[in-house]
């Protein structure tokens, strides 16, 4: 319990969640640079927000701190409700009516600041608007979901340079300042580089070790997370993704391969053939050499769904008309006689004016009895998110294969087997082929389809253990 004037700050009032040993370690630590890294639902946001409140309390009146979200929308949707509803509205009481700590605070939406009853101020910012973060003299800085922040190294340098004014601890003689972050691993990301990679110069390594700390948490260690949630994660994630998103490990996912979960033995199967009872899903990449189109069928959706890629069309120095005519030849009246619906996917950049998709509909509508349904997003998904979805479909953490491919899809198989990532650790696919030429046009087509039917989604869960929080400050 801590007291400031009439206010009493009692952590036992935070009902509905139990702090784990690692969360308490994060809150107690005074290491100048500290990261709390964990899987989905492992419980990062609440201790992150609570640390900001406690650092403000310890520094006291006249000192300010800053908390940064990746975007302003994430601040509104996640950070502010956690800080207000899960912490400040449950903390503190006084003798004039039992008001909460939030009742004694002043939040300014225009200044994006929170003035606490002891006179400390917490400013809020977003990484997508760094200009507003300049000119502050701060006692502490926190970055929420730091692993998703673009240009994190530059942001970290800028923010730590703001740590100019903190109260001196009378016991240690050191300033009560700290740079702290939380997040979920994204490969060997830039947070990993800052907190896990020591300096090259051996003379600086001990000082670095003394000033940097990383605490890892697993989703399975959170007592408030239902077992069904863990199982659903394992179903929708690949084995290596599970190491990151469940166990909080920073790993080199793929080790340079874009489709690291692809295996000819597991994913290429003779039984991946056209089923006349099912709709056909065709997806396009409009590069002229080659113009590429994959043909698939989708069984179910979500974590229990299955993708079967039955065919591909790849024509060099081609155009939309030629590929449409080839598709009609194979699946129209003179071919397999497809009479079900056709779903169309592909490169969003082709949706301009009278688009390639208008031309596709003009050619296919007279040739088929079913509907022609366009499923093209306004913009293409990022390479990183669509690769996560594709790899989880190739094989998930439970060892289930949910994407099988007909052996005649040689261009797709070549892409899945050979395509790497730019500079090995990049999140973008490298289109250069070792033997010359380009890779990735056919795999792009399946990526677009997978992103619409089996998208990678960051999953969150609000911990609810049903017991009071242990008072970490008294233990």
N, C-alpha and C positions, 0 to 999 in steps of 0.2 A: 504494500500500500504506500502511496505517495500523497502528500498533501500540499496544496497551494492555496493560502487564504482559507476560505470556507469550503473549497472543493477537496474532495477525497478521491484519489485515483486508485481504485481497487480492481485488480485484474480478475478477481474471482467473480465479478459481475458479468464478465463476458461468457454467458452461458451459450450452450449449443456447439461448442468446439473444445477439443482438448489439445493443448500444445504438445507436440512431440519433443523428444530430446534434442533433435537437430534444429527445430524451430527456436527452442529456448537458447541453444548455443548461438544461433544467429543473432538473437536479441541481446544476449549478454556481451557479445564480442565487441571489442574496441579496436580491432585491426583496422588500420586506416582505409584499406580497400578490401571490401568483402562482397562475395557473390553467393546468393542462395539459388541453387540450380536444382530443378526437379521435374518430374514427369507431369503429364496432364492430371490435374486434380490432386497433386501431392500436397497442396496447401502452402502456396508461396505468397499470395496477395495479402492475406490478413497479417502475417508477421511483418511483411514489407511496410504496410501502412502503420502498424503498431510501432515499428521502429522509428518512423518519422515523428510520431507523437512523443515517444519517450526521449528522443534526442532533443526535441524542442523543450521538453520539461527539464531535462538535465542542464541545458544551456541557459534557460530561463529568459527573463524579460530583456527585450532589446536585441535578441538574436534571431536570425532568420534562417530558414532552410528552404530547399527546393525539391519538389518531387516531379519527375518527368514521365509522361506516358508516351508511347510510340505515336499516337494521334490524339487529337482533342476528343474524338468520338469515344476512344477507349477510356479516356479520363472520365467522361460523362457516364459511360455504361458500366464501368468496372471499378475504377479507383475511388471516385467520389462516393458511390453507394457503400462500398466496403468501409471506407473511413468514417462516414457519417452513421450508417445504420448498424454495422457490425461492431464498431468500436465506440465512437463518441456518444451515441445514443444509449449505450449500455454501461458507460463508465461515469462514476462520480455521483455524489449527492451532497446536498447542503441542508442547512437547518430551516430554510424558508420554503419548503414545499417539495423537496426531493427532485429538483431539476437535474437533467442529465448534463454531461459535459458539453454536448452540442448546444444546449440552451444558453450556455455561457460563452459560446464562440461567436465570432462575427465572420461570416463568409461573404466575400465580395465577388460576384460573378464577373463584374467588369474588370477588376484588377486580378482575378484568378488568385485570390489570396484568402487564407484562413488565419484569423487572429485568435489565439487561444487565451483563456482567462488569466494565465500567468504572464501575458505580454509577449510571448513568442509568436512568430509569424511563419506559416508554411505557404510558400508560393507554389503554384502549379504551372507546368509548361508542357508542351508537346514537342517531340523530336522532329515533327514535320514543319515546325515553325521556329527554328533555332534563334531567329533574330530577337525574339521576345525574351530570350534567356540571358541576354548580355547585361552587363553593368551592375550585377548584384554582388554584394559582399555576404558570403554565406558561412554558416556553421556546419551544414551538412547538405548532401545532395544524394537523392535516390533516383534510379532509373528502373521503371517497371517494364517487364517483358523486354529486357535489353537485347536479347538474342534476335529479336525481330527488327531492331532499329538499324536502318540503313546508315552507313558511315559512322558506326559506333565509335571507332578509335578517335576520330576527330571530335565527336561530341564529348567523349570522356575527357579528352585533353582540355577542351573549352570549359567543361563544368568543374573539373578539379581545380582549375586556375581561379575559380570563384571562391574556393575555400579559404577565405582571408580573415574571417572574424568569428572566432569561437571562444567560449569561456575556458579558462585554464583550470584544469582539475587540480584542486589544492593538494590531493594525495600524491599524484604522479608528476605534477608540473607540466603535463602535456595538454595541448588544446583538445577540447571535446568535439573534434571534427571527424567526419567520416564520409566516404564515398561508398554507397552500397547499391547493389543491383539485384534483380531476380529475373528468372527466365527459364525457358525450356530449351534444351540443346538443339541446335540446328547444324549437325555435322561438326566439323572443326571450325566453329564460327569465331567471330572477332572477340566475343566475350571469353572464349577459351584461350585465344591468343594473349589476352591481357592478364588473365588470372591463373593460367596454367603453364605459360611458356616463360621460363626465366631468361634473364639477359644473356647475351652471348659472352659478355665480359665476365669472367669468373669472379673478379673482385667485387662485383655488384650483386652477386646472386644471394648472399646471405641477407643483405639489406632488403632485397626484393622479397625473400621468403618471410621476413619479419613484418612486412607491410602489406602482404597480399594473402587472402584466405578464400577458399571456395568450399561451400558446404553443399553436399548433394543429398537429395531426398527422392525416394521412390514412391510412386503412387500407392503401391501395396502397403506402405508403412503408415498411410493415413487411416486412422481407425474409422473415420466418417465416410469412407468411400465404399459403396456396396460392391460385393464380389461380382455381381452381374456387370457392373461398369468395367471392371478389369477384364472380364471375359470378352466384352464387346470391343474393347481396345485391341485385344490380341487377335480378334477376328478381322478387324479393319486395318491393322498395321502389319508390315513385313517384320521378320524376325529382328533385323538390324534396327528398324524404326522403333520397335518395342524397347530395345536397349536404351534408346534416347528418350522416348516419350512416355515410358512407364518407369524405367529405372534411373533416369536422369544422367545417363552417361554421354559424354562428348566422344563420338566415334567418327572415324572417316567412313561415312556411309558410302558403300560402293567402291571405295578405294580407286576412284578414277573412272569406273564404269557407270554409265548413265542408268542402264537396266541391269543392275547387279544381281537381281533375283531371277533372271532368265536362265532357263536350262533346257537344252534340246530334249533331254530325256523326259522332263516333266511337262513342258509346255507345248511341244510339237507332237501332235497326235493325229493318226489317220482318221479317228472318229470325229474330228472337227469338220463336219460336212453340213451342207445346206439343208435346212428343215423347211419344207414348203408350208408347214402349219404356223410358222412364226414370221413376224415382220422382218424386213431386212434393214440394216443400219449401214448407210454408206457415208464415208467421211473423206474429205478432200484436202489436198495440198496443191495449190495452183501454180507451183513452179513449172516453167515450160519444159525443162529438160531434167528430170521427167515430170510430166503431169501425173500425180499419184492419187489413187483412190483405193481405200480398203473396204471390204464387204464383211460385215459381222452380223451376228444375231445375239440378242441379249435375253437372258433367262432370269427373271426376277430383278431385284435391285438391292442396294445397300450391302451390308456385310454378308448376306446369304446369296447374293446374286452371282451370276456366271456369265462370262463373255466368251463367245466362240467366233473366232475370225476364220471365215471359210474361203476367202478369195481376196485377190488384189489385182488392180489394173495399174500398170506403169508404162507410159508411152513417151519416148523421147521426142523432143521438138513437136509437141502436141498442143491441143487446146481443149476447152471444155466440151465442145461438140464431139470431138473424136472419142473422148473417154465415155461420154454418154452413149454414143452409138455402140461402143464395145460392151458397155453394161447391158444395153437393150438386147444385143446379140446373145449374151450369155444367159440373161434372166428373163427376157421377154417371151413372146409367144413361140418363137422359133427355138428358144433355148429351154430353160427349166420351167417356163410358164408361171412365174411368180404372180400370184393374184392377191397378195396381202399388202399391208401398208409398207411404205418406204420412208424411213427417217433419214434426214440429210444433216450432216455435221461438217465442220471444216474451219478453215482459216478465217477469222473474223475480219481481217484486213481486206478481204475480197468483197465485203459488203459496202460498196460505194456506187452511188447512182444506180444505173441498170446493172446489177451485179452478176457475178458468175452464178449465183444461186437462182436468179430469175431465169437464166439460160438453162440451168439444170431442170427447173420445173417445167419450162416450155418443152423440153425434149422428152422428159419422162412421163408427164401427165397423159399424153395420148397413147402411150405404149403400155400402161399398167392400169389395172382395175382399181387398186387400192388408193388410199390417200397418199399424197406427197407432203410430208410434214417437215418443215425447216426447223432445226434446233441449233442455230448458230448464235453464240453470245455476242454482246456488244463489243467485247474485246477478248483477246486470247488470254488464257490462264498463264501464269508464270511457269517457267520451266520447272522450278523447284516443286511447286504444288502438284503439277501433273505427273512428274516423275515419282513422287511419293505415292500417288494413287495407282500408277501403273505397276510399280514394284510390289505394292501390297496385293494387287490382283494376281500377279505372277505367282506369289507364294506369301501367305500371311504368317504371323507369329505362331500359329497353331499347326503350320506345315500344310495348310490347305491350298491347293492350286485352283484358282477360279478364272483363269484365262488360258484357253487352249487354242492352238493355231494349226491350220492345215499345212502339211509339208510343202504344198505348191506356193505358199506365200514367201518366196525366196528373198524378196527385197525387204520385207518386214523382219524376217528372221535374221538377215544380215545386220540390219540396224540394231535389233535387240541384243545381238551377240557381240557386236563390235564397237558400238558408239560410246565414246568417252565424254568427259566433261572438260570444258575449257580450263586450262592450267591445272588440271587434275582435281583441285578442290573447289572449283567454281560450281555455282548452281545452274549454269547454262550448259546446254548440250553442245558438243563440238561436232561440227559437220564435216570436218576433214577426215578422209579415209586414208589409212596407211598406204594402201595400194594405189592411191590416186582417186580422183572423183570426190563425190560428196555422199554423206550419210544423213539419215534422219528425216527425209521427206515422207517415207511411208510410216515411220514410227510417229511422226507428227500427226498423221491422220488418225491413228488409233488413240493418241493422247487426247485429242479433241473430244472424241467419242467417250472415252473413259472419264474425262473430267465432268461431262454432263450426267453420266449414269452412275458412276462410282467415285464421286469427288473426294479428295482428301479434305477433311474438316478438322480443325483444331477443336478438341472436345474439352469441355470444362465441367466441373461438378462442384457444387457448394457443399463443403464438409458439414455434417450434422451428426455429431457423436452422441448428443443427448445428455452430456455430462458437463459439469462446470469446468472452466479452464483452470489448470494448475497455476498457482501464483509463482511464476518463474523467478520473480525478484526476491523471493524469500527463501529460495532453495540453492 
